[in-house]
C-alpha cells in the first residue's frame, strides 16, 4: 500500500525535488549541530555524564538507519497527521546519518584542547559564552567544517532510504532527489538515474563553491600556528563577499549590532566564570540512573517478548551474518586506510591540490551508493564470491569518506611553524611522518575510524541487500537480515539482528577505539 505521491521520473520535476531534499537536509543539519554542541560539551566536561553519554552515542551510531524506521514512524504517526509525520520522520532519519560523526569530532576537539589555553581562560575569568566563542569553537572550527561536509555527504548517501521506505505492507514516499533515484533504480531506468545523479552533483558543486569553500577560507584564521601558511585555502566567493561594499554596509548596519545584542544577552544568561564542571547533585544523578534503569527494564521486558519468538535457527543465521559482516567491515577499513592516509595528508597540506580535489571528493562522497548499485552490479557481480565480495566495495563507498575527511581535517590543522621546524631540521620523509604527521593525525584518525566503522555497519544494509528492476539480490550478512526483516515487517527478527549489531559495535568501540581515543588525548594533543 503506497502512502505518498507518485514519483515522476520526468527531468522537469528535478528542480522541485532538489529543493525539497535540500530543505530536509538543512533542517536535519541544524538539528545535528544543536545536538552536537550540547551533547559533546556535556560529555567532554562532565566525567559522570561521560560514563553515560559516550556509551549511548556508541549505541546510537551503531543502529542502522532502517532500524530507526518503525520506531520513528509509529511514534510520529501516533501524535501527528500522517503527511507531517512522514516529513518529520524523514528529517529525523537524515539526522541519524549526520549527527554522530559531528558529535565525535566536537568531543575530540574539546578533549584535545591545549591545556595552557584552557588555563588561560580560567585565569582571565572567561565566562561560559566567552570561552565557547573565543576558544572552543575557533579551535574546533576546521574539524567541524570538514565533518560538516562529511555529514552532508552522509545525508545525501542515505537520502534514498530517508525519502522512500517500506515498513511491512506500507510504502512511504516523499518527493525529492532520493525518492527520484530510488524509483529510477527500482524501474531499472538508467537514463533517469543519470538525470538524478546530474542534479545531485550540480547541487553539491553549488554548495561547495558558495558554502564550504568560503567556510574553509574563513576558518584558516583559527589554525593554531605562529606563522602564516604558505598557500592557505582560497575562495572566490569569500573574497567577493569581503570586498563587497554592499556586504560591508549590511554587516555594519545590521549584523554587528545584532551580534552585540546576542553577546550581551548570552553573557548575562551565562555569567558564571569557567572552572571545573559543577558536579551533578547526588540525588539528581541517581534519580537519572533510576529513571534510565526503569525505562531499560520496561524496554527489556517488551524486547524479551519479541525475542522469545525468534527461533534457534534464526539466531544461528544472525550469528553467521554478524561474523560475515564483521569481516567485510574490517576489510573495508583496512583498504580505506591504505589510500586515505596519503591522499588525505596531500589534500590537507596542499591548498592548491585541495582546491581541485575537495569538490571532487565531496561529489564522490555524496553520491548515494544505492543509485550506483545497478550500474556497478553489472561489473562486479561476476567477481569471485558474487555479491559477497562486491558488498565490500559497496561498503567502501559508504565508509571511506569518514576517514578521508577526518584525515584531511587533521592534516590541515598541523601548525605551520611545526612544518617549518621539521624542514629546518632536514628530517627525512619517514622521520617527518613518524614525528610530526602521524602523531598530529592520530586523534583525527581514531575519530574517523570510529565513525567509519559505524558507517560500514550502516552501509551493510544496502550493500548486502540490493533491489533493482523488481529483483532482489542478497548475500549472507547482518545488514541483509535487517533489510529483509524491515521490508517484510518481521519485527522480532529486526530487533534481534539490530541488538546483535549494536552489541558487536559497542564492544569494539569500548575495547578498541575508546582506549585508542584516550591514548590520543593523553599523548598526541597539542600542548
Residue, then its C-alpha position, 0 to 999 in steps of 0.5 A: x500500500x503506497x502512502x505518498x505521491x507518485x514519483x515522476x521520473x520526468x527531468x522537469x520535476x528535478x528542480x522541485x525535488x532538489x529543493x525539497x531534499x535540500x530543505x530536509x537536509x538543512x533542517x536535519x543539519x541544524x538539528x545535528x549541530x544543536x545536538x552536537x554542541x550540547x551533547x559533546x560539551x556535556x560529555x567532554x566536561x562532565x566525567x559522570x555524564x561521560x560514563x553515560x553519554x559516550x556509551x549511548x552515542x556508541x549505541x546510537x551510531x551503531x543502529x542502522x538507519x532502517x532500524x530507526x524506521x518503525x520506531x520513528x514512524x509509529x511514534x510520529x504517526x501516533x501524535x501527528x497527521x500522517x503527511x507531517x509525520x512522514x516529513x518529520x520522520x524523514x528529517x529525523x532519519x537524515x539526522x541519524x546519518x549526520x549527527x554522530x560523526x559531528x558529535x565525535x569530532x566536537x568531543x575530540x576537539x574539546x578533549x584535545x584542547x591545549x591545556x595552557x589555553x584552557x588555563x588561560x581562560x580560567x585565569x582571565x575569568x572567561x565566562x561560559x559564552x566567552x570561552x565557547x566563542x573565543x576558544x572552543x569553537x575557533x579551535x574546533x572550527x576546521x574539524x567541524x567544517x570538514x565533518x560538516x561536509x562529511x555529514x552532508x555527504x552522509x545525508x545525501x548517501x542515505x537520502x534514498x532510504x530517508x525519502x522512500x521506505x517500506x515498513x511491512x505492507x506500507x510504502x512511504x514516499x516523499x518527493x525529492x532527489x532520493x525518492x527520484x533515484x530510488x524509483x529510477x533504480x527500482x524501474x531499472x531506468x538508467x537514463x533517469x538515474x543519470x538525470x538524478x545523479x546530474x542534479x545531485x552533483x550540480x547541487x553539491x558543486x553549488x554548495x561547495x563553491x558558495x558554502x564550504x569553500x568560503x567556510x574553509x577560507x574563513x576558518x584558516x584564521x583559527x589554525x593554531x600556528x605562529x606563522x602564516x601558511x604558505x598557500x592557505x585555502x582560497x575562495x572566490x566567493x569569500x573574497x567577493x563577499x569581503x570586498x563587497x561594499x554592499x556586504x560591508x554596509x549590511x554587516x555594519x548596519x545590521x549584523x554587528x549590532x545584532x551580534x552585540x545584542x546576542x553577546x550581551x544577552x548570552x553573557x548575562x544568561x551565562x555569567x558564571x566564570x569557567x572552572x571545573x564542571x559543577x558536579x551533578x547533585x547526588x540525588x539528581x544523578x541517581x534519580x537519572x540512573x533510576x529513571x534510565x534503569x526503569x525505562x531499560x527494564x520496561x524496554x527489556x521486558x517488551x524486547x524479551x517478548x519479541x525475542x522469545x519468538x525468534x527461533x534457534x535457527x534464526x539466531x544461528x543465521x544472525x550469528x553467521x551474518x554478524x561474523x560475515x559482516x564483521x569481516x567485510x567491515x574490517x576489510x573495508x577499513x583496512x583498504x580505506x586506510x591504505x589510500x586515505x592516509x596519503x591522499x588525505x595528508x596531500x589534500x590537507x597540506x596542499x591548498x592548491x591540490x585541495x582546491x581541485x580535489x575537495x569538490x571532487x571528493x565531496x561529489x564522490x562522497x555524496x553520491x548515494x551508493x544505492x543509485x550506483x548499485x545497478x550500474x556497478x552490479x553489472x561489473x562486479x557481480x561476476x567477481x569471485x564470491x558474487x555479491x559477497x565480495x562486491x558488498x565490500x566495495x559497496x561498503x567502501x563507498x559508504x565508509x571511506x569518506x569518514x576517514x578521508x575527511x577526518x584525515x584531511x581535517x587533521x592534516x590541515x590543522x598541523x601548525x605551520x611553524x611545526x612544518x617549518x621546524x621539521x624542514x629546518x631540521x632536514x628530517x627525512x620523509x619517514x622521520x617527518x611522518x613518524x614525528x610530526x604527521x602521524x602523531x598530529x593525525x592520530x586523534x583525527x584518525x581514531x575519530x574517523x575510524x570510529x565513525x567509519x566503522x559505524x558507517x560500514x555497519x550502516x552501509x551493510x544494509x544496502x550493500x548486502x541487500x540490493x533491489x533493482x528492476x523488481x529483483x532482489x539480490x542478497x548475500x549472507x550478512x547482518x545488514x541483509x537480515x535487517x533489510x529483509x526483516x524491515x521490508x517484510x515487517x518481521x519485527x522480532x527478527x529486526x530487533x534481534x539482528x539490530x541488538x546483535x549489531x549494536x552489541x558487536x559495535x559497542x564492544x569494539x568501540x569500548x575495547x578498541x577505539x575508546x582506549x585508542x581515543x584516550x591514548x590520543x588525548x593523553x599523548x598526541x594533543x597539542x600542548 
